[in-house]
Amino acid sequence: MLTDWTHIIFRDPWYLLLLLAPVVLYLLYRLTGRRTSVPFRISEASGIQGKTWRVRLLQVLPVLRWLAFAAAVVALARPQSGYSLKNITTEGIDIIMALDISSSMYAIDFNPNRITAAKEAAKEFIDNRPNDRMGLVVFAGEAFTQCPITLDHLLLKSLIDQADTWQLEDGTALGDGLFMSVGRLLDTTQLNTKVIILLTDGVRTAGEFSVMDAAEAAAQYNIRVYTIGVGSRTQQPIPVIDKNGRNIYDLDPRISFDEATLEDIATTTGGLYFRADSRQKLQQIYKQIDTIEKQKVEVKVTERYREMYYPFAWLALLCLGLELLLRFTILKTMN
């Protein structure tokens, strides 16, 4: 494992004051004017003619000694390489986004269309909540889990981009989408706050389950549902394929979605209902939900550090060992 030496801390930094000891001793030496002589035992006079390699090597001994001392001091100060992690501690949020991907979501009253605006607003919401686990259920004529609950937000956003109406039979299985969202939240073992954001532009036209039965199931398990109705109050053109296989735009025969039902879902589960008639309004709604649910999160920073004193301890032993080896071998006769 590579170590980031640019982020080092010392657990016991006061030991580093010992590094001043050599400076203090040197100043005392200079002030007192004391000199210590080193006796040389030589067998012949030629040994005093200039500095031999052994004399020069003798000068390395104090360097090794002080280097060993400095490395030992640094080791005592316990250098550590650390990082921090943010963990949800008391109450986190598990969120399922239930997204209508029926053909009417391609109406162009939003720029460029409803489903693109919904996807972009959802991804922005995800970016603002890095500590929450989230998942995605899509529905049209039937419901499908596009992404289970996860902390991998990059994966989740990628799967949001891939969600398209061709995946499912057309229609609006509103009850099935909500029921599946409840089921995905019940699959989690975490005792977190659980939330569903249900976005649709239509009324229930397909599916097995009643919308209000699904809302009652959510309420039974304390799951809040925020409902968002998207679309203007007039007929809007949507892309269709004509009898010749060409892509054309035709007016959606529906004028609006079932606001009363969406309000009932939110009221039953303790959530809120929002209406989005523009891309900007949709973004504001997600920001409002973000503000409401952020009050439930408490974050604790957990610090983890790796001890880094080992190299300095080994360096101290190496320098001390080398100094002793030289002193009692090739430089022994010069002590």
N, C-alpha and C positions, 0 to 999 in steps of 0.2 A: 504494500500500500504506500503510495506517495504521500509525503507529509508537506503541508503548506506551512513553510517556515516563516511566512509573512504574518501569520496570526498566532504568535506565541505569547502566552502569559506565564507568570511565575506565581506558584501557589504560596511560597514563603519568600517573598522578595527581600526581606530584611537581611538574609544571609549575604546578599550581594554587597552589603557594606564592608564585608571582609576583604573585598577586592581593593579597598583603600589601604590595607595593611602594608603592602610593598611600598606604596608611595610614602607612607608615614615613616617606615624604617629607613628609606633612602634619605629623607629629609633629616632624620636624626643623625644618620651617618655623616651627611654633609656638614651639619651644624657642629657636631662634636669634633670633627676633623680626625676621627680615629681611622687608622689604617691597619689592616691586618696583613701580615706577611705570610706568604705560603712557602714553606721550606721545600726545597728540591733536593732529592738525593740522587746524585749522578755519579757515575763511575769514572768519568773522564772530563777534562776541561772543555772538550769540544761541544759538550751539551749546552754551554752558555753562549755559544756563538750563534745569535739570532734565534728566532722562534721556530721550533720544530713543529711537525704536524700534531704531536702529542700535546704540546703546549697550547696550540690553537684549539684542539679538541677539548682541552680542559675548560675552556670558556663556555662550552655548550652545557656543562653540568648545571650551573645556576639557572640557565634558561629553561632547561627541562624541569628543574625543581619548581620554578615559579609557574610554569605552564601547567604542571600537575596540580599546583595549589589553586590556580584560577579555575581549572576545569572541575575540581572537586567542589569549589564554592558554588559554581553554576549548578552543579548536580544537586547540592543541598537546597538550593532555591527552588527546585522542582519545576523546571520548564514544562509546559503542557500545551498541546495543540487542541483547540476546542472549537465547538460549534453549538448552536442552539436550535431546538425544534419547538414549534408551536403545537400544542395538543389541546383538544377540547377536553375540559375537565368535568365541570358540573352538569352542563346541559348543552348538547350540540343540536344541530338541525339535520334531519334526514328529509330530503326534498325530492319528490317526483314531479316532473313536468309532464303533464298530459296534453299532447299537441294534436289538434285536428289537422289531418293532412288530406281531407277530402278535396275533390276537384274545385269546389267553390272557393277554397283558400287561395286559388290562383287569380281571383278577381283583382283588377288593377286599380281599385280605388286607393290602395296604398302604393307607395313607390318602392320597388317596381311592382310588387304584388303583396297580398296579405301574408302568405307563407314565408316569403323572404324576410319581410319586416319582423315577423314573429320569431324567426330563427335568430336574426341579428340581435334582437332585444334579449332573447333567452341567453345567448352566449355572453353578452355584456353583463347580464345578471350573474352568470356563473363566475366570471372573472372577478367580480366584487365579493365573492364568498369562497375564498380558497380553503377554508377550514371545514366546510360542510360536505357531507356525502350527498350525491345527487344521482338521479336516474331519469330515464326518458321512456314514456309510453306513448305510442302514436296510435291513432284510430281514424278510421274512415267507415267502411261498411262493417268492419271488425276491428279488434284491438290487437296490438302487438307490442311486446317489450323490446324496444330498440336498444336500450342500455340499462342493465341492472344498476342498483345503487353502487356508487363507486366514488373514490377520492381522485381517480384519474380523470381530471377535468379536460385534459387534452383529448383523450379518447372520447369522452362525452360530447365535446364540441364537434369532433369529426363525425360522430354518428348523427348529430343533429343536422349537419350539412347533407348527409346522405339520405335523410328521411324524405320520401317522395310518395306521391299519390299512387304511382304504379305498383307499389309494394302490396297494396291491399285493394280489395273490392270497394268500389265507390259507395258512398252513403255516409251517414253520421251515426255511428253506434256510441252515442254519448254515455249511456249507462255502462256499456262494456268497458269503455276506456276508463271510466272512474273506478269501476270494480277492480280492474286489473291493477290500477295504480294503488288502490288500498292493499291488494294482495302483495305487491312488491314491497310495500312498507312493512307489512306483517312478517315478511321473510327475514327481516333484519333482527338481530338479537340485541342490538343496542337499545338502551332505555332513553333514547333521545326524543326531543320534540319532533313530531312528524307532520309534514306539510305537503299538500298537493296544490299545484298551480294548474288549473284546468283552463285551456284556451280553445275556443271554438267560434265558428261564425254561423252555425246552423242549429236546427232543431233535430231531435232524435228521429231518424228515419229508418234505422236498422239496429240490429243487435238483439241479444237475448235478454239482457237485464234492464230492469226499470231504473231510470235515473235517480228517483228518490229512494229506492231500495239501496242503491249504491251509496247515496248520501247518508242514509241511516247507518249503514255499515261503517262508514268513515267516522261518524259521530260516536258510535259504540266504542271505537278504539282510540278516541281522543285525537283524531287526525283532522287538522284544520284544512279546509279547502278554500282557496282563493279562486274565484271564477272570473274569467275575462271574456267578454263578448267583443269580437272584432268585426268591423264593417260599418259602412254608412247605412242610412235608413232608406236608401233608394236602390233600385235594381242596378246591378253592375255587370259589365261584360266579363265573362270567364272563357278560357280557352277550351274548345271542343274540337272533335274530329268529325268532319262532315262525311257524307256517304261516299265521297271519292277519296277518303283517306287524308284529306288536307286539314291542317291545323288552322282553325278560324276562331273568332271570338263571337260569342252569343250572349244575350242577356240572361242572367241567372233568374229563373222564375220566382225565387224567394226574395222577399224584400228585406227581411231581417231575421235574427235568431230569437230564441225563446228567452227573453230577458227575465220573465217571471220565474221560470225554472232555475235559471242560473242564480237568481237572488235567493230562492228557497234553498238551494244547495249550500250557499255560503252561510245563510242564517242557521241552518240545521247543524252545521259543523263548527260554528264559531268563527268562520272566516269572513271575507268581504267580497262584494261583487263590484267589478269595474267594467266600464264600457270604453272601448278604444275605437275612435272613428278616424284616427290618423296614425301615421308611424310615430310622430312625436309624442302623441298621447300614450301610445303603447309603451314607449320607453319610460315615460314618466310613471306609469303604473308599476312597472317592474322596480323602479327606484323606490317607489312608495312601499311596496312589499318588502324590499330589501331593508328599508329603515325599520319597519315594524318588527320583522323577525330577527334583526340583528341584536335587539335588546335581550334575546334569549341566550346569547353566546358569552361564555366566560373563557378567556384564554390564559393559559399558564405557560411560561417559558421553561423548558427543561434543558439544562446545560449538560453536555457530555464532553469529557476531555480525555485525551490520550497522553499518558506520561511520556515525556521526551528527555528524561535525565540520563537514560542509559548510555547514549553516545558520549556524554561528558564524563560519566563515571569511568567508562572504558578508556577514554583519553587520559584521565588522571592516572589510572593504573598503568597504562602503557608508558607514559612519560616518567613516572616514578620508577617503574621497573627498568627502563632503559638507563636512567641516571644511575641506579644502583649497579646495574650490569657493567657500565663503563667504569664506575668508580672502583669496583673490586676486581676488574680484569685488566684491560690494557692500560688503564690509568692508575692502577694500584700503587705503583712505585712513586707516583708523583704526589700522593697525599701526605 
